[in-house]
Each structure stands twice: as structure tokens, then as C-alpha cells.
Amino acid sequence: MEDNRTNKDEYIDFKANHRSHENTRNRAKQLHYSREGIKKLLASPLKGILLILILIIAFIAAWETVDAFIPSMITVPLLVPVITYTIRALIPAIILLLLAGFLFWFGKPKNAREIESDVAAAFGVTKDSNRYKRPFLISSKPVKGSDVTEYVFWSRWINVEIWNKQEYRDALLGALNAHSIEDFTNGENNRRIIVIRVGSGATPVDRGEMTDDEL
């Protein structure tokens, strides 16, 4: 059977596939950042209580505002209860969106964008052709009792074997200005999660014994 597909058709399929993968990445980022946000709030109850109070105050203020302003804004009396109930039905949804936004913001690691850009550059991932392949940073935290930092990445399209290839490994450590003697590993029961543990500073180059002339 003759293939009548044109370059335009192939381009449309490519863009659709690209958007689908990008949406998958964005949903994963929202999920993981929200989970990290919940963990941080549980670890710091005062922040959690403050957030809940802010949302309760916002809910009450919005609810009371509807009663105060809708009757004076609507000139047709029959429409007042309809519009009032409609807006009140939207208030909980808006509060939930605010909560999701707060959790995402709390869960986003510090310097995530810069670190992700460095990692993408190390893998040669460009923004134009394969943007969706960029790993994103889930968390970074110091390991207790050491000078080691643990980075956790989501990396669906770049597996751990590629992360551990010497050329990529060296580029990653150089980009992070770090050193490591451990293999990068998958997260527990999740091959999309990459865990790397590094020390600060690049590994010094062994120049051997220096001669009198070099001194």
C-alpha cells in the first residue's frame, strides 16, 4: 500500500507526540512537587497551620463578599440568587487551586531551574527538538552527618544506564561542580527516579609528583 503521508503530516504527528510527552512531564512535576510540599508542611507544622488559616480566611472573605456585592451589581432581581449560587459553587474550586499552587511552590526545590538547565546541557537536550526529555529536580537535601548532598531527579526518557555513562557522568558532575565515587541509582521501585549523591567541588586532577622545575 502506497504511503501518501506528506512531510506536513509527519510534522503534525511529531508536534502532537511532543506535546503529549511534555504534558506527561508537566503532570509528573506537579505531582512530585505537591508531594514534596506536603512533606515540608508536615515537617514544619507551623507553616501548615498558617497556610490553613490563610485559606480559611480567604474562603470566608470570598463567601461574605458575594452577599455584599452581588445584589448591588445585578439589576435584575431574579438573577441575583442564580449568580450568587454559581459564584459560591466556584469558591471551593478556587480555594483548592490556591492550595495546589501553595503546595507546588513549597515543594519546588531551591535553584531547581538552574540545576535542571545544567543537567539538560550535560545530556545535550535542547529546548527546540526534545525539550520534554529534560529531567527535572524533585528534591535536593544534605545527607545527615556528612558533606554529601542527595539529588533526586525524575527522568523518564533518560535511564540510569545513560546517567552512569562516563562522558555524561563527567559532564553532570562538572555542571554541578561536584564529585562522586558512587554509581547513580534508581529510586526504590521506580525506574523513572534517579538518585545521585555528590560532594561539593569537582574532583581534583591527579598531576602526579611535582618536579623542582614545576615548583
Residue, then its C-alpha position, 0 to 999 in steps of 0.5 A: m500500500e502506497d504511503n501518501r503521508t506528506n512531510k506536513d503530516e509527519y510534522i503534525d504527528f511529531k508536534a502532537n507526540h511532543r506535546s503529549h510527552e511534555n504534558t506527561r512531564n508537566r503532570a509528573k512535576q506537579l505531582h512530585y512537587s505537591r508531594e514534596g510540599i506536603k512533606k515540608l508542611l508536615a515537617s514544619p507544622l507551623k507553616g501548615i497551620l498558617l497556610i490553613l488559616i490563610l485559606i480559611i480566611a480567604f474562603i470566608a472573605a470570598w463567601e461574605t463578599v458575594d452577599a455584599f456585592i452581588p445584589s448591588m451589581i445585578t439589576v435584575p432581581l431574579l438573577v441575583p440568587v442564580i449568580t450568587y449560587t454559581i459564584r459560591a459553587l466556584i469558591p471551593a474550586i478556587i480555594l483548592l487551586l490556591l492550595a495546589g499552587f501553595l503546595f507546588w511552590f513549597g515543594k519546588p526545590k531551591n535553584a531547581r531551574e538552574i540545576e535542571s538547565d545544567v543537567a539538560a546541557a550535560f545530556g545535550v537536550t535542547k529546548d527546540s527538538n526534545r525539550y520534554k526529555r529534560p529531567f527535572l529536580i524533585s528534591s535536593k537535601p544534605v545527607k545527615g552527618s556528612d558533606v554529601t548532598e542527595y539529588v533526586f531527579w525524575s527522568r523518564w526518557i533518560n535511564v540510569e544506564i545513560w546517567n552512569k555513562q562516563e562522558y555524561r557522568d563527567a559532564l553532570l558532575g562538572a555542571l554541578n561542580a561536584h564529585s562522586i565515587e558512587d554509581f547513580t541509582n534508581g529510586e526504590n521501585n521506580r525506574r523513572i527516579i534517579v538518585i545521585r549523591v555528590g560532594s561539593g567541588a569537582t574532583p581534583v586532577d591527579r598531576g602526579e609528583m611535582t618536579d623542582d622545575e614545576l615548583 
